[in-house]
Amino acid sequence: MTKKSVIIDTKSHSELTKLTESLNMNYGSLVEEMIYYFKKTGIDPKDAVNKNPSIMVAALDKRIVSFLKVQERDILKPLRQDVFNYQNL
């Protein structure tokens, strides 16, 4: 493997050092994992409005639960009542 250099400012290097220490990784491995992460997820690191993925999953979960409740109210409960009424005929 050939080594390459990347020029970053002092503040970014300090943050990178903190990340390497907290994640117990070396600089090269951490940068490689960052590249794979952004490539796999399609998240744009320049986009400052990116939200925490767990918050986005929670919001999606709420939407799914709401959808299921509406389906239950509009379809399943009336269907159950129709079946009950049919049995009592």
DOKOL-282263 format. One line per field, with one value per residue (C-alpha): residue number from 1; residue in three letters; x, y, z. Coordinates in Angstrom, 2 decimals. Layout:
N
rogu <- c(NUM,...)
fimar <- c(Ala,...)
x <- c(X,...)
y <- c(Y,...)
z <- c(Z,...)
***
This chain:
89
rogu <- c(1,2,3,4,5,6,7,8,9,10,11,12,13,14,15,16,17,18,19,20,21,22,23,24,25,26,27,28,29,30,31,32,33,34,35,36,37,38,39,40,41,42,43,44,45,46,47,48,49,50,51,52,53,54,55,56,57,58,59,60,61,62,63,64,65,66,67,68,69,70,71,72,73,74,75,76,77,78,79,80,81,82,83,84,85,86,87,88,89)
fimar <- c(Met,Thr,Lys,Lys,Ser,Val,Ile,Ile,Asp,Thr,Lys,Ser,His,Ser,Glu,Leu,Thr,Lys,Leu,Thr,Glu,Ser,Leu,Asn,Met,Asn,Tyr,Gly,Ser,Leu,Val,Glu,Glu,Met,Ile,Tyr,Tyr,Phe,Lys,Lys,Thr,Gly,Ile,Asp,Pro,Lys,Asp,Ala,Val,Asn,Lys,Asn,Pro,Ser,Ile,Met,Val,Ala,Ala,Leu,Asp,Lys,Arg,Ile,Val,Ser,Phe,Leu,Lys,Val,Gln,Glu,Arg,Asp,Ile,Leu,Lys,Pro,Leu,Arg,Gln,Asp,Val,Phe,Asn,Tyr,Gln,Asn,Leu)
x <- c(0.00,1.39,1.01,-0.56,-0.67,-3.71,-3.45,-5.89,-5.92,-4.79,-8.31,-9.36,-6.20,-6.98,-10.50,-9.15,-6.72,-9.56,-11.57,-8.67,-8.13,-11.81,-12.35,-8.98,-8.03,-5.09,-5.43,-5.40,-8.01,-10.30,-10.12,-10.76,-13.81,-15.08,-14.77,-16.62,-19.31,-20.05,-19.96,-22.29,-24.82,-24.76,-24.61,-22.98,-20.53,-20.69,-24.41,-24.71,-28.37,-27.66,-29.45,-28.56,-29.60,-31.28,-33.51,-34.43,-35.25,-37.41,-39.34,-39.84,-41.00,-43.63,-44.86,-45.17,-47.05,-49.41,-50.02,-50.81,-53.24,-55.10,-55.28,-56.60,-59.22,-60.35,-60.08,-59.54,-62.07,-64.92,-64.05,-64.10,-67.47,-68.85,-67.68,-69.21,-72.53,-72.52,-72.03,-75.00,-77.43)
y <- c(0.00,3.40,6.18,9.51,12.82,14.97,18.64,19.78,22.73,22.51,22.47,19.60,17.69,18.17,16.82,13.91,13.10,13.11,10.78,8.38,8.22,7.78,5.12,3.45,3.64,5.05,8.01,5.94,3.45,6.19,8.16,4.98,4.16,7.74,7.45,4.11,5.48,8.53,6.47,3.81,6.15,8.83,11.52,14.75,15.83,19.44,19.54,21.08,20.11,16.38,15.02,12.25,8.96,7.74,10.85,10.23,6.57,7.62,10.05,7.35,4.96,7.50,7.82,4.05,3.70,6.52,4.83,1.52,3.18,4.82,1.49,-0.18,2.52,2.76,-0.87,-3.46,-2.32,-1.89,-5.27,-6.88,-5.31,-6.53,-10.07,-9.89,-8.62,-11.34,-14.05,-12.80,-13.05)
z <- c(0.00,-0.91,1.61,0.73,2.57,3.18,4.11,6.82,9.18,12.81,14.25,11.99,12.89,16.56,16.05,14.02,16.82,19.37,17.15,16.68,20.42,21.31,18.63,19.22,15.53,13.64,11.27,8.09,9.25,10.51,7.26,5.24,7.35,6.95,3.18,3.12,5.45,3.31,0.14,1.53,3.16,0.48,3.16,2.03,4.78,3.52,4.23,7.69,8.03,8.14,11.14,13.48,11.80,14.99,15.00,11.36,12.13,15.09,12.87,10.26,12.97,14.08,10.49,10.13,13.41,12.39,9.04,10.74,13.17,10.28,8.44,11.56,12.08,8.45,7.31,10.01,12.64,10.12,8.61,12.04,12.77,9.44,10.21,13.68,12.27,9.60,12.24,14.24,11.34)
***
